[in-house]
Amino acid sequence: MRFGYGTNGFWDHRIDDALAIIADLGYEGVALTLDHPHLDPFSLDAKARVRAIGRRLDSLGLASVIETGARYLLDPRRKHEPTLVSDTDRDLRVDLLKRAVRIADELGAEAVSCWSGILPGGTTPGQGWDRLTSGLEKVLVVADELGVDCAFEPEPGMFAERLADVLELRRRLGDPERLRVTLDVGHGVCNEPDGPEGAVERAGALIANVQLDDMRPHVHEHLEFGDGEIDLPGVLGALRRVGYTGLASVELPRHGHAAPVVAERSKRALDAAWARVEEGT
């Protein structure tokens, strides 16, 4: 397992500067969010930007995963819309996810992370499942062709909000090889019945991407380590026990005003927690 940092926590920095700071702090990778401040997948120069960021990642020795949780990339007025379960324009989300898979392939990224979206009022669960599976099937065609893992994240308040929902999604799609799991360990505190360590154990070998933060029960707010109730050595130990070797990236998108300082504090906390894990083995 290697520690990374999410670029959505560095929106006030140029991407080259953000990547340099993340590498200088000793992180081994980044969770790269596709959005207009750093890499807009719909811009006319997107291909050139991808190549430039790829060179920068290589020069700094940083691995990557692709995140697709930009708030207003598809609609400047409606946060996160349209989604895979929206009433209209779902193909815009499908197009974004296909672009993300192609970008991941070009960058050699380890996974593309995605989620369901919030089910609109008046929509039945059955309609939600139909929309989600049909949209994701189209994305998985591209993922299969390119050999890129799609890591689906259970997101509190969304249609697929718990790990059990993601496991059900995989079942409905026939357990596709390229459909894996993103686990946000803070969500384990906030939203999972057996906590973050239990969620890690249930997901096991399906985990392809990990997001790191702290949270409090029943409150979906990304906090710095120590400001919530997560047992950081405990959850890192659980990831080690299930054999996870991918990126585990800090996700603090609302801390960009102090990004370098927060990233440094987070790395110290992770190093201390990891040292405790190793002491216990």
GUKE-234821 format. One record per atom (N, C-alpha, C): x, y, z; residue in three letters. Coordinates in pm, whole numbers, padded with zeros to 5 digits, always signed. Example, Ala and Ser with C-alpha at 12.3 -4.5 7.8 and 13.67 -1.06 7.14 Angstrom:
BEGIN
+01319-00569+00780ALA;+01230-00450+00780ALA;+01320-00330+00780ALA;+01285-00225+00708SER;+01367-00106+00714SER;+01290+00003+00787SER;
//
This chain:
BEGIN
+00085-00120+00000MET;+00000+00000+00000MET;+00088+00125+00000MET;+00046+00222-00082ARG;+00120+00348-00092ARG;+00025+00464-00064ARG;+00077+00568-00001PHE;-00007+00683+00034PHE;-00001+00788-00076PHE;-00118+00845-00106GLY;-00129+00952-00203GLY;-00210+01068-00146GLY;-00229+01169-00228TYR;-00308+01286-00187TYR;-00396+01328-00304TYR;-00517+01371-00273GLY;-00612+01408-00377GLY;-00589+01549-00429GLY;-00586+01564-00562THR;-00564+01698-00618THR;-00683+01790-00595THR;-00801+01734-00559ASN;-00914+01823-00529ASN;-00894+01898-00397ASN;-00790+01866-00325GLY;-00751+01943-00207GLY;-00648+02049-00238GLY;-00616+02066-00367PHE;-00515+02164-00411PHE;-00570+02253-00523PHE;-00703+02287-00519TRP;-00761+02365-00628TRP;-00700+02504-00643TRP;-00641+02559-00539ASP;-00582+02693-00549ASP;-00440+02691-00604ASP;-00389+02573-00636HIS;-00255+02558-00691HIS;-00261+02517-00838HIS;-00162+02561-00916ARG;-00143+02503-01049ARG;-00111+02355-01032ARG;-00153+02274-01128ILE;-00137+02130-01115ILE;+00010+02090-01102ILE;+00099+02155-01177ASP;+00241+02122-01166ASP;+00293+02149-01026ASP;+00251+02261-00967ASP;+00295+02294-00831ASP;+00236+02197-00730ASP;+00108+02163-00747ALA;+00044+02070-00655ALA;+00114+01935-00656ALA;+00144+01885-00775LEU;+00211+01756-00784LEU;+00350+01761-00721LEU;+00421+01870-00741ALA;+00555+01883-00683ALA;+00549+01883-00530ALA;+00454+01955-00473ILE;+00440+01959-00327ILE;+00405+01821-00273ILE;+00311+01755-00338ILE;+00271+01621-00294ILE;+00390+01526-00295ILE;+00469+01531-00402ALA;+00587+01444-00409ALA;+00691+01483-00304ALA;+00715+01612-00286ASP;+00815+01658-00189ASP;+00781+01614-00047ASP;+00652+01601-00017LEU;+00609+01559+00116LEU;+00622+01409+00138LEU;+00660+01338+00034GLY;+00682+01194+00048GLY;+00567+01106+00007GLY;+00460+01165-00048TYR;+00353+01082-00101TYR;+00401+01010-00227TYR;+00342+00896-00252GLU;+00384+00815-00367GLU;+00285+00818-00483GLU;+00176+00893-00467GLY;+00078+00899-00573GLY;-00023+01009-00553GLY;-00112+01023-00651VAL;-00217+01124-00644VAL;-00349+01064-00690VAL;-00456+01114-00631ALA;-00590+01090-00682ALA;-00627+01214-00762ALA;-00625+01201-00894LEU;-00638+01314-00986LEU;-00784+01333-01024LEU;-00845+01441-00975THR;-00984+01470-01009THR;-00992+01544-01142THR;-01074+01493-01234LEU;-01094+01560-01362LEU;-01189+01677-01343LEU;-01136+01797-01359ASP;-01216+01918-01342ASP;-01140+02034-01404ASP;-01209+02147-01419HIS;-01151+02258-01495HIS;-01025+02320-01434HIS;-01004+02321-01299PRO;-00881+02383-01252PRO;-00753+02311-01297PRO;-00757+02179-01311HIS;-00635+02104-01338HIS;-00639+02027-01469HIS;-00744+01952-01493LEU;-00753+01873-01616LEU;-00900+01858-01654LEU;-00944+01945-01744ASP;-01081+01942-01792ASP;-01087+01843-01909ASP;-01156+01731-01893PRO;-01157+01631-02001PRO;-01233+01674-02124PRO;-01306+01786-02116PHE;-01383+01836-02229PHE;-01314+01954-02300PHE;-01201+01997-02250SER;-01134+02113-02310SER;-01071+02075-02444SER;-01051+02176-02529LEU;-00994+02150-02662LEU;-00852+02099-02654LEU;-00780+02133-02547ASP;-00641+02089-02534ASP;-00627+01973-02436ASP;-00735+01898-02414ALA;-00733+01791-02313ALA;-00624+01688-02342ALA;-00608+01648-02468LYS;-00508+01546-02498LYS;-00367+01595-02466LYS;-00340+01720-02498ALA;-00208+01775-02467ALA;-00187+01786-02317ALA;-00293+01826-02245ARG;-00284+01836-02099ARG;-00258+01700-02036ARG;-00325+01597-02087VAL;-00303+01462-02034VAL;-00158+01421-02054VAL;-00105+01446-02173ARG;+00035+01410-02200ARG;+00130+01485-02108ARG;+00103+01615-02087ALA;+00190+01696-02001ALA;+00184+01647-01856ALA;+00064+01618-01807ILE;+00051+01569-01670ILE;+00114+01432-01656ILE;+00103+01350-01759GLY;+00169+01220-01756GLY;+00319+01233-01742GLY;+00377+01326-01818ARG;+00522+01348-01807ARG;+00559+01397-01667ARG;+00475+01486-01612ARG;+00502+01539-01478ARG;+00494+01430-01373ARG;+00392+01345-01382LEU;+00380+01234-01288LEU;+00502+01142-01298LEU;+00543+01112-01419ASP;+00659+01024-01437ASP;+00785+01085-01379ASP;+00805+01214-01402SER;+00927+01279-01354SER;+00933+01284-01202SER;+00816+01289-01138LEU;+00810+01294-00992LEU;+00795+01156-00929LEU;+00781+01054-01011GLY;+00767+00920-00958GLY;+00634+00896-00887GLY;+00527+00962-00934LEU;+00397+00951-00870LEU;+00304+00857-00947LEU;+00244+00762-00877ALA;+00137+00681-00934ALA;+00008+00763-00930ALA;-00098+00710-00993SER;-00222+00787-00996SER;-00345+00698-01003SER;-00455+00753-00955VAL;-00589+00704-00983VAL;-00668+00824-01033VAL;-00776+00798-01106ILE;-00859+00906-01160ILE;-00988+00915-01081ILE;-01020+01036-01034GLU;-01145+01062-00962GLU;-01238+01142-01051GLU;-01368+01114-01041THR;-01466+01178-01130THR;-01575+01252-01052THR;-01541+01298-00931GLY;-01641+01361-00845GLY;-01646+01512-00854GLY;-01605+01570-00966ALA;-01611+01716-00981ALA;-01754+01765-00959ALA;-01768+01878-00892ARG;-01901+01924-00851ARG;-01980+01986-00966ARG;-01916+02070-01048TYR;-01991+02147-01148TYR;-01933+02133-01288TYR;-01867+02023-01315LEU;-01806+02003-01447LEU;-01911+01985-01557LEU;-02018+01915-01527LEU;-02119+01886-01629LEU;-02234+01985-01631LEU;-02262+02047-01519ASP;-02371+02144-01510ASP;-02328+02255-01415ASP;-02316+02379-01461PRO;-02264+02487-01376PRO;-02361+02529-01265PRO;-02483+02480-01269ARG;-02585+02522-01170ARG;-02624+02412-01072ARG;-02602+02286-01109ARG;-02648+02175-01026ARG;-02529+02087-00988ARG;-02502+02082-00859LYS;-02388+02005-00810LYS;-02399+01858-00849LYS;-02292+01807-00910HIS;-02276+01667-00946HIS;-02370+01617-01055HIS;-02458+01702-01105GLU;-02554+01656-01206GLU;-02501+01676-01348GLU;-02550+01597-01443PRO;-02632+01478-01427PRO;-02549+01359-01382PRO;-02614+01261-01321THR;-02547+01143-01270THR;-02595+01020-01347THR;-02551+00904-01304LEU;-02594+00780-01368LEU;-02740+00745-01338LEU;-02800+00813-01238VAL;-02940+00783-01205VAL;-03032+00903-01223VAL;-02985+01007-01288SER;-03067+01127-01311SER;-03183+01095-01405SER;-03284+01182-01403ASP;-03399+01165-01492ASP;-03362+01188-01638ASP;-03271+01282-01663THR;-03232+01316-01800THR;-03081+01333-01810THR;-03032+01331-01932ASP;-02892+01362-01965ASP;-02792+01267-01900ASP;-02834+01146-01868ARG;-02742+01051-01806ARG;-02624+01018-01898ARG;-02645+01029-02029ASP;-02536+00998-02123ASP;-02418+01095-02108ASP;-02445+01215-02055LEU;-02333+01306-02028LEU;-02240+01248-01923LEU;-02297+01187-01820ARG;-02215+01122-01717ARG;-02143+01001-01775ARG;-02212+00924-01856VAL;-02149+00809-01920VAL;-02031+00854-02005VAL;-02050+00962-02081ASP;-01942+01015-02164ASP;-01823+01057-02079ASP;-01849+01125-01966LEU;-01741+01165-01876LEU;-01663+01043-01827LEU;-01735+00939-01787LEU;-01669+00821-01733LEU;-01589+00748-01840LEU;-01640+00746-01963LYS;-01562+00687-02073LYS;-01434+00767-02097LYS;-01446+00899-02095ARG;-01326+00983-02111ARG;-01227+00957-01998ARG;-01280+00940-01877ALA;-01193+00913-01762ALA;-01118+00782-01779ALA;-01186+00680-01831VAL;-01121+00551-01854VAL;-01009+00567-01958VAL;-01034+00642-02063ARG;-00932+00661-02166ARG;-00813+00741-02110ARG;-00841+00841-02029ILE;-00733+00917-01967ILE;-00653+00828-01872ILE;-00721+00745-01795ALA;-00652+00652-01706ALA;-00561+00559-01784ALA;-00608+00513-01897ASP;-00526+00425-01980ASP;-00401+00497-02027ASP;-00416+00622-02072GLU;-00300+00696-02122GLU;-00201+00726-02010GLU;-00251+00756-01892LEU;-00163+00789-01779LEU;-00108+00666-01708LEU;-00162+00549-01740GLY;-00125+00431-01663GLY;-00181+00434-01522GLY;-00293+00502-01504ALA;-00354+00513-01372ALA;-00408+00377-01328ALA;-00416+00358-01198GLU;-00449+00227-01143GLU;-00599+00199-01138GLU;-00682+00303-01144ALA;-00827+00284-01140ALA;-00895+00415-01174ALA;-01023+00404-01212VAL;-01111+00520-01225VAL;-01222+00505-01122VAL;-01234+00605-01036SER;-01335+00600-00930SER;-01462+00673-00975SER;-01578+00617-00938CYS;-01705+00678-00974CYS;-01810+00643-00869CYS;-01931+00703-00882TRP;-02039+00676-00787TRP;-02172+00689-00861TRP;-02283+00664-00788SER;-02413+00655-00854SER;-02481+00789-00877SER;-02477+00878-00778GLY;-02557+00999-00779GLY;-02680+00982-00692GLY;-02751+01092-00670ILE;-02870+01092-00585ILE;-02993+01061-00669ILE;-03075+00969-00622LEU;-03195+00931-00694LEU;-03297+01044-00688LEU;-03345+01093-00803PRO;-03442+01204-00804PRO;-03573+01164-00735PRO;-03641+01263-00679GLY;-03770+01239-00618GLY;-03869+01180-00717GLY;-03948+01084-00670GLY;-04047+01020-00758GLY;-03992+00904-00837GLY;-03862+00878-00828THR;-03801+00766-00899THR;-03799+00644-00808THR;-03840+00529-00857THR;-03843+00408-00777THR;-03704+00345-00769THR;-03677+00266-00666PRO;-03550+00193-00661PRO;-03527+00107-00784PRO;-03634+00045-00834GLY;-03619-00036-00955GLY;-03570+00046-01073GLY;-03626+00166-01090GLN;-03579+00254-01197GLN;-03434+00295-01173GLN;-03400+00319-01047GLY;-03263+00354-01014GLY;-03164+00246-01054GLY;-03198+00120-01021TRP;-03109+00010-01058TRP;-03099-00003-01209TRP;-03210+00013-01279ASP;-03206+00002-01426ASP;-03116+00110-01486ASP;-03129+00232-01437ARG;-03047+00340-01489ARG;-02899+00318-01458ARG;-02873+00277-01335LEU;-02734+00259-01293LEU;-02666+00147-01369LEU;-02731+00034-01381THR;-02668-00079-01449THR;-02652-00053-01598THR;-02753+00008-01661SER;-02742+00031-01805SER;-02633+00132-01838SER;-02620+00235-01756GLY;-02515+00334-01781GLY;-02376+00277-01756GLY;-02362+00203-01648LEU;-02231+00150-01613LEU;-02187+00042-01711LEU;-02282-00033-01765GLU;-02248-00133-01866GLU;-02174-00069-01984GLU;-02218+00049-02026LYS;-02154+00118-02138LYS;-02011+00159-02104LYS;-01991+00200-01982VAL;-01856+00239-01939VAL;-01766+00117-01931VAL;-01819+00007-01882LEU;-01738-00113-01865LEU;-01694-00173-01997LEU;-01768-00146-02105VAL;-01723-00192-02237VAL;-01588-00130-02270VAL;-01574-00001-02246VAL;-01447+00068-02271VAL;-01341+00022-02172VAL;-01380+00006-02046ALA;-01285-00039-01944ALA;-01230-00178-01977ALA;-01316-00267-02026ASP;-01271-00400-02065ASP;-01174-00393-02183ASP;-01206-00309-02280GLU;-01121-00297-02399GLU;-00981-00248-02363GLU;-00973-00155-02268LEU;-00845-00094-02234LEU;-00778-00156-02112LEU;-00848-00244-02042GLY;-00789-00307-01924GLY;-00777-00214-01806GLY;-00878-00127-01786VAL;-00878-00030-01677VAL;-00985-00068-01575VAL;-00949-00068-01448ASP;-01046-00099-01342ASP;-01133+00023-01311ASP;-01264+00000-01302CYS;-01357+00102-01253CYS;-01388+00070-01108CYS;-01354+00160-01018ALA;-01373+00138-00875ALA;-01493+00219-00828ALA;-01601+00149-00793PHE;-01727+00215-00760PHE;-01731+00247-00611PHE;-01764+00374-00583GLU;-01762+00421-00443GLU;-01902+00433-00386GLU;-01930+00367-00274PRO;-02055+00395-00202PRO;-02044+00532-00136PRO;-02142+00617-00162GLU;-02136+00757-00118GLU;-02258+00788-00033GLU;-02241+00831+00092PRO;-02355+00861+00179PRO;-02455+00956+00113PRO;-02582+00919+00119GLY;-02687+01002+00062GLY;-02718+00975-00083GLY;-02632+00898-00151MET;-02658+00865-00291MET;-02737+00734-00301MET;-02776+00699-00423PHE;-02855+00579-00443PHE;-02778+00456-00395PHE;-02653+00442-00437ALA;-02566+00336-00385ALA;-02479+00398-00276ALA;-02527+00390-00152GLU;-02462+00465-00045GLU;-02380+00381+00052GLU;-02395+00249+00045ARG;-02318+00162+00134ARG;-02251+00053+00051ARG;-02150-00010+00111LEU;-02078-00117+00042LEU;-02174-00226-00004LEU;-02275-00257+00076ALA;-02371-00360+00036ALA;-02437-00326-00097ALA;-02460-00197-00123ASP;-02520-00155-00250ASP;-02425-00181-00366ASP;-02297-00157-00344VAL;-02199-00179-00451VAL;-02185-00329-00480VAL;-02187-00409-00376LEU;-02182-00554-00397LEU;-02307-00603-00471LEU;-02422-00542-00442GLU;-02544-00575-00516GLU;-02534-00531-00662GLU;-02474-00415-00685LEU;-02453-00368-00821LEU;-02367-00466-00900LEU;-02260-00512-00839ARG;-02175-00610-00907ARG;-02254-00737-00939ARG;-02337-00781-00845ARG;-02416-00902-00867ARG;-02510-00883-00986ARG;-02578-00768-00991ARG;-02673-00742-01098ARG;-02605-00736-01235ARG;-02478-00699-01236LEU;-02404-00689-01362LEU;-02328-00817-01394LEU;-02342-00919-01309GLY;-02273-01044-01335GLY;-02131-01049-01284GLY;-02101-00972-01179ASP;-01967-00968-01117ASP;-01856-00944-01219ASP;-01865-00834-01294PRO;-01763-00808-01398PRO;-01625-00787-01337PRO;-01526-00839-01408GLU;-01387-00834-01358GLU;-01340-00691-01336GLU;-01381-00600-01425ARG;-01329-00463-01419ARG;-01408-00372-01326ARG;-01512-00423-01262LEU;-01587-00342-01166LEU;-01541-00378-01025LEU;-01469-00286-00965ARG;-01411-00308-00832ARG;-01473-00206-00735ARG;-01404-00178-00626VAL;-01459-00096-00519VAL;-01362+00015-00480VAL;-01416+00136-00463THR;-01345+00243-00393THR;-01400+00249-00251THR;-01311+00248-00154LEU;-01353+00263-00014LEU;-01299+00394+00041LEU;-01389+00479+00087ASP;-01352+00597+00165ASP;-01362+00554+00312ASP;-01249+00551+00381VAL;-01251+00497+00518VAL;-01335+00583+00611VAL;-01343+00713+00583GLY;-01429+00799+00664GLY;-01574+00761+00653GLY;-01616+00719+00533HIS;-01754+00674+00515HIS;-01784+00553+00604HIS;-01681+00475+00634GLY;-01701+00363+00723GLY;-01746+00406+00861GLY;-01690+00518+00908VAL;-01733+00574+01035VAL;-01872+00634+01023VAL;-01895+00705+00914CYS;-02019+00781+00893CYS;-02138+00692+00864CYS;-02115+00583+00785ASN;-02230+00524+00716ASN;-02234+00372+00710ASN;-02128+00302+00750GLU;-02127+00156+00738GLU;-02162+00091+00872GLU;-02247-00011+00872PRO;-02291-00070+00998PRO;-02181-00136+01080PRO;-02076-00184+01013ASP;-01967-00251+01083ASP;-01840-00168+01085ASP;-01850-00038+01057GLY;-01736+00051+01065GLY;-01637+00033+00952GLY;-01533+00115+00948PRO;-01438+00108+00836PRO;-01362-00023+00828PRO;-01323-00078+00941GLU;-01248-00204+00936GLU;-01336-00317+00886GLU;-01463-00318+00928GLY;-01554-00419+00878GLY;-01578-00406+00730GLY;-01589-00281+00680ALA;-01608-00260+00537ALA;-01488-00308+00458ALA;-01369-00282+00510VAL;-01247-00331+00445VAL;-01250-00482+00435VAL;-01285-00548+00543GLU;-01286-00694+00543GLU;-01391-00749+00447GLU;-01508-00686+00437ARG;-01612-00733+00346ARG;-01573-00712+00200ARG;-01511-00599+00171ALA;-01472-00571+00032ALA;-01351-00653-00009ALA;-01255-00669+00080GLY;-01141-00757+00057GLY;-01068-00730-00073GLY;-01055-00834-00153ALA;-00977-00827-00278ALA;-01043-00741-00384ALA;-01168-00699-00363LEU;-01235-00613-00461LEU;-01187-00468-00453LEU;-01119-00431-00347ILE;-01077-00291-00330ILE;-00972-00256-00436ILE;-00999-00149-00511ALA;-00903-00103-00612ALA;-00860+00042-00587ALA;-00922+00107-00490ASN;-00890+00247-00462ASN;-00936+00278-00320ASN;-00855+00353-00247VAL;-00889+00390-00109VAL;-00874+00540-00092VAL;-00973+00600-00027GLN;-00968+00741+00010GLN;-00956+00751+00162GLN;-00869+00839+00207LEU;-00838+00851+00349LEU;-00882+00985+00405LEU;-00954+00982+00514ASP;-00998+01103+00585ASP;-01054+01058+00718ASP;-01093+01153+00800ASP;-01158+01123+00926ASP;-01302+01171+00918ASP;-01391+01110+00994MET;-01532+01150+01000MET;-01590+01117+01137MET;-01711+01167+01157ARG;-01788+01134+01276ARG;-01911+01052+01233ARG;-01966+00972+01323PRO;-02084+00892+01287PRO;-02200+00978+01238PRO;-02259+00936+01125HIS;-02381+00996+01069HIS;-02361+01139+01018HIS;-02236+01185+01003VAL;-02209+01319+00953VAL;-02111+01305+00836VAL;-02158+01338+00716HIS;-02072+01324+00598HIS;-01990+01451+00580HIS;-01884+01462+00654GLU;-01793+01577+00647GLU;-01650+01526+00655GLU;-01570+01555+00551HIS;-01432+01510+00547HIS;-01348+01593+00643HIS;-01285+01526+00738LEU;-01208+01592+00843LEU;-01063+01546+00839LEU;-00975+01630+00891GLU;-00837+01589+00910GLU;-00829+01477+01013GLU;-00725+01396+01003PHE;-00705+01288+01099PHE;-00695+01346+01241PHE;-00769+01286+01331GLY;-00771+01332+01470GLY;-00890+01420+01502GLY;-00961+01469+01399ASP;-01078+01554+01422ASP;-01208+01475+01423ASP;-01200+01346+01392GLY;-01318+01260+01394GLY;-01294+01140+01483GLY;-01352+01026+01444GLU;-01347+00909+01532GLU;-01282+00788+01468GLU;-01210+00806+01359ILE;-01149+00691+01293ILE;-01028+00642+01372ILE;-01013+00511+01374ASP;-00893+00446+01429ASP;-00799+00425+01311ASP;-00711+00521+01288LEU;-00630+00517+01166LEU;-00537+00395+01163LEU;-00463+00364+01270PRO;-00383+00241+01264PRO;-00469+00117+01243PRO;-00589+00117+01301GLY;-00677+00001+01286GLY;-00719-00020+01142GLY;-00759+00088+01073VAL;-00807+00071+00936VAL;-00691+00043+00840VAL;-00574+00103+00865LEU;-00458+00071+00781LEU;-00416-00074+00801LEU;-00426-00120+00924GLY;-00396-00261+00951GLY;-00493-00354+00880GLY;-00621-00315+00877ALA;-00721-00396+00807ALA;-00691-00402+00658ALA;-00650-00289+00599LEU;-00614-00288+00457LEU;-00493-00379+00432LEU;-00401-00376+00524ARG;-00283-00463+00509ARG;-00324-00611+00517ARG;-00415-00643+00607ARG;-00455-00782+00625ARG;-00525-00838+00501ARG;-00601-00754+00429VAL;-00669-00804+00309VAL;-00577-00800+00187VAL;-00453-00756+00206GLY;-00355-00759+00098GLY;-00365-00643+00001GLY;-00421-00530+00046TYR;-00434-00416-00046TYR;-00297-00353-00071TYR;-00264-00335-00198THR;-00133-00280-00236THR;-00145-00157-00325THR;-00267-00104-00342GLY;-00286+00012-00429GLY;-00264+00142-00356GLY;-00312+00251-00417LEU;-00300+00382-00357LEU;-00408+00403-00252LEU;-00369+00466-00143ALA;-00462+00513-00040ALA;-00438+00662-00028ALA;-00531+00742-00079SER;-00507+00886-00097SER;-00593+00970-00003SER;-00531+01067+00060VAL;-00602+01160+00146VAL;-00701+01240+00062VAL;-00826+01248+00109GLU;-00928+01325+00036GLU;-00984+01433+00129GLU;-00935+01555+00112LEU;-00981+01669+00191LEU;-01010+01786+00098LEU;-01118+01777+00020PRO;-01145+01876-00084PRO;-01178+02016-00031PRO;-01215+02027+00095ARG;-01252+02158+00149ARG;-01140+02222+00231ARG;-01019+02167+00217HIS;-00905+02219+00291HIS;-00801+02283+00200HIS;-00843+02320+00078GLY;-00747+02374-00018GLY;-00687+02507+00022GLY;-00755+02582+00110HIS;-00701+02711+00154HIS;-00570+02695+00230HIS;-00544+02575+00281ALA;-00420+02549+00355ALA;-00358+02418+00307ALA;-00369+02391+00179ALA;-00333+02260+00125ALA;-00194+02210+00163ALA;-00086+02290+00147PRO;+00046+02236+00179PRO;+00060+02196+00326PRO;+00005+02279+00415VAL;+00015+02250+00558VAL;-00069+02128+00594VAL;-00191+02121+00539VAL;-00279+02008+00568VAL;-00220+01879+00512VAL;-00164+01884+00393ALA;-00102+01766+00334ALA;+00017+01718+00418ALA;+00093+01813+00471GLU;+00207+01775+00556GLU;+00159+01712+00686GLU;+00057+01772+00750ARG;+00004+01714+00874ARG;-00052+01575+00848ARG;-00120+01560+00736SER;-00179+01430+00703SER;-00071+01324+00684SER;+00038+01362+00618LYS;+00146+01265+00596LYS;+00210+01225+00728LYS;+00227+01318+00819ARG;+00283+01283+00950ARG;+00191+01186+01024ARG;+00061+01212+01017ALA;-00035+01124+01084ALA;-00033+00985+01023ALA;-00025+00977+00891LEU;-00021+00848+00824LEU;+00106+00771+00858LEU;+00219+00840+00858ASP;+00345+00775+00890ASP;+00344+00721+01033ASP;+00290+00800+01125ALA;+00283+00755+01265ALA;+00190+00635+01279ALA;+00076+00640+01210ALA;-00019+00529+01216ALA;+00041+00402+01156ALA;+00111+00418+01043TRP;+00170+00303+00976TRP;+00281+00242+01062TRP;+00357+00326+01133ALA;+00459+00276+01222ALA;+00396+00188+01332ALA;+00278+00229+01381ARG;+00209+00148+01482ARG;+00162+00016+01424ARG;+00118+00017+01298VAL;+00079-00108+01233VAL;+00198-00203+01227VAL;+00312-00149+01185GLU;+00431-00235+01171GLU;+00482-00284+01305GLU;+00467-00201+01409GLU;+00508-00245+01543GLU;+00425-00363+01592GLU;+00300-00368+01546GLY;+00210-00473+01593GLY;+00220-00603+01516GLY;+00304-00607+01411THR;+00315-00730+01331THR;+00435-00812+01373THR;
//
